Amino acid sequence: MATEIERKFLLKNDSWRQQVESTHYIRQGYARFREHDKASFRVRIKDDKAFLTLKTPVVNYSRKEFEYAIPRQDAEELLQEICSGGEIEKKRHIVICDSMRWEIDEFLGDNAGLLVAEIELESPEQSFSIPPWLGREVSDDFRYFNSKLLLNPYKNWKEKA
């Protein structure tokens, strides 16, 4: 079991694109059992690999995360048969800035136009430098959680980021 400590930010501009080290294509879906479940269940295909992930609710930027590699064909079947509400599609760009790894998600499909930068930390109090392309923090705004973007896609937002 691992603890995920993550902060999310919007982007001010596209200058980060000059620093991209790698890009991955991701498709993912979520199984919904009950609206008030205490965990999210995600199926993700990242390039040619696949994973099952369970995450607990966020408290102080932290949550428990359980992730397991599975065969890609199993993931395809789970996305088709278990996950409801469609899929999130995105390009994930990896940017290293001041020795810190940033994951910048460029959403596609119903969430096209949305860009979110994430950084994983070792503790909620860990300090990090703010790159010049980083904008407003949205860590506490649940609209930006991938599972919520399935329920209310960016294309439907009246007030865009």
Residue, then its C-alpha position, 0 to 999 in steps of 0.5 A: m500500500a502506498t500513500e499518494i500525496e498530490r497537488k494539482f494546478l492549472l497552467k498559465n501558458d504553454s512554455w512547459r512544452q519546451q521541457v517535455e521529456s516524454t508523453h504517454y497516451i492514457r485511457q481510463g474509466y471508473a467503476r461506480f458501485r454506489e455514489h457514497d463509496k469510500a474509494s474510487f476504482r479505476v481501470r487505466i491503459k497507459d500506452d501498452k500497459a494496464f492497471l487497476t487502481l483503488k484510491t481512498p478519499v483525499v485528506n490534506y492532499s493525501r490518500k491511500e492508493f493501491e495499484y496493480a498491473i493487469p493484462r491489457q486485454d483484461a483492462e479493455e474488457l473491464l472498460q467495456e463491461i464494468c466501467s460506466g460513464g465513458e472514458i477519460e482520454k488524455k496525453r500525459h506529458i512528463v516535465i522535470c523542473d528543479s529535480m521535481r517530476w511534473e505530470i501535465d495532463e492534456f485532456l482529449g474528447d469531452n475534456a479537450g482544452l483542459l490542462v492540469a499539472e500534478i506533482e507528487l510529494e513525499s509529505p503534505e508539507q514538502s516544499f517545491s519551487i513554482p515553475p513560471w508556467l504554473g497557474r492557480e492551485v486546484s488541489d481542493d477543487f473536486r471538479y478537476f478529479n478525473s473521476k468527476l470529469l466523467l460526470n461533468p466534462y469540461k465541455n459543459w463547464k460554464e466557467k472555463a479554467 
